[in-house]
Amino acid sequence: MGTQTRQTLKGWLLASPLVVILSIFLVLPVIAIVVVSFWGSTAYSYYPDFQFENYTFLLTSSVTLSVYLKTFMFTAITWLLCFLIGFTVAYFLAFHIRSLPVQILLFMICTVPFWTSNIIRMISWIPFLGRNGIANNTLLSMGLIDQPLEWLLFSEFAVILAFVHLFTLFMIVPVFNSMMRIDRSLIEAARDAGASGWQILTNVILPLTKPGIMIGSIFVVTLVMGDFITVRFMSGGQSASVGRVISNEIGLLQYPAASASAVVLLITVLLMISIMLKFVDIRKEL
Amino acid sequence: MKQSDLVLQDVSKYFGADTVAVRNFTQAFEGGSYICLLGPSGCGKTTTLRMIAGHETVSGGTITLNGENIASLPPARRGTAMMFQNYALFPHLSVLDNVAFSQKMRGIDKTSRHRKAQELLDMVQMGDFADRYPAQLSGGQQQRVALARALITEPTVLLLDEPLSALDPFLRIKMRSELARLQKELGITFIHVTHSQDEALALSDRIVLMNNAEIEQAGTAQDIFNRPRTEFVARFMGGHNVLNINGKPMALRTDHIELDTTNNNASQGLRGSVSYIEYLGRAVEVTVTVPDQADITASIPDHRYRESSLKTGEHVTVVWQPEHLQALS
């Protein structure tokens, strides 16, 4: 056996644990979903088959389009808010806090919501946003409103609020990481060249933070696109998303239909990410 | 006093209550001269430079340039430009855009700022690299770009923070002469921070040697090297022995020493024995151990050493001309 072959074999052996884990827990399930998506089904049974009915139904239904549009809307608004809040928080942590211990402490505070499950975090909004919740009572007693606001809870507002609450940290972390890598003398060099604070932000910090923003965006977009539980809880069942459609189909034991929906969602998300990666090279950051 | 003279009056920098970085720095720098701020690390030279640049606030004192106190102006309005130690080129911008950065900040349109930046790049012989990115350049090339970026603002004073320290020795000497040439051509003041006495001696019209947050001695290169005022200056500049003559510290250049093996002059020199001989190419450094003195180093030209028969352990008399002794305080 030549050295070349032995090296190749060694490489494969070293990679094999990961290959095995990914094959069993990622590749096989995806293949299973793709296979099942071509199966046939009746109202009370499903059977192995190779037919396109699930896809034909899915791709010609007007419900699919409206559900996708709604999901894109959730994704876009959530992304924008997560970006604005995440960037601001990361900027504050990275450039305004000079001492490392304080930086670490504040960073830990950002992670506090993650010390409990996301279901609990969502439920904890209910007493706050409800018809007789803290928010409405406060606004009423301040005299800002005469009627309790109905749209605070079980609404799209509540869904987006919960998304932003749940996912902003996923934006803060990579953006903060990118910002901490920016050489501070670059900012001095920009100031030396006469750049104002805003010009430093737009001409130096923002371009150099792009990879972090992109990584955070991938997190936020994939999480929102695939979510079903937040939408169900926070909209009180009144709003739909792609994830909820799949979840409902599974509830009705319509596995072939659910699989087809899942495959379409997977392709959609992969397309979105590949478009995002066209704009920024994130490899430097990994 | 010229408009372009830079005058620092009692400039101080305190960090907190007890840490003094710079204490009462007072110096007038003639416009168009090459100045080196020299000293060991932590002596306050970089802080002084950063205060002139405006990247560090002054705790007290005034900095006057072009007839106004610039101590509280923002960096870009001082008439200074800074070249950073690691060059601080923007990694996301091409070489041309790096140089054009300050013009872009001033809102100058793309065509004119690129034309101007190209001129500057041509001046530092980097014209062919305009489209490259900083990561694709060598250290020396990055430095030229940084220089062009600083000079595009047409400063009265260019501030250079250890500009040569990141280069390999060969390139360092090459860039050193280019800096000197550029300074003569442009006729503006260069203030160059360094911890290398060779660099300071080679470049400076005036050296300001700092130690412990204060100016230890300021003067021309010849002044500082030939007439060190303190033991610190003599030791830091190198090439000096510090002797104890009648209880007073005296500096004596290593190349102003003769080693007498005949011992005829025993009455007027110091007797000792050769403890170490180091060959340096053009000269040989001979270390002589003398009782009741620190070791004395004599620098002897190569041909003189070969004519002599000096070897380790030999008894010699260290002799010198009295006028070469320099009293230290």
Interface residues (C-beta under 8 A of the other chain):
Chain A: D183 S185 L186 E188 A189 A190 R191 D192 A193 G194 A195 S196 Q199 N203 V204 P207 L208
Chain B: A53 G54 H55 P74 P75 A76 R77 A81 M82 F84 Q85 N86 A88 L89 F90 P91 H92 F101 S102 K104 M105 R106 R149 A150 T153
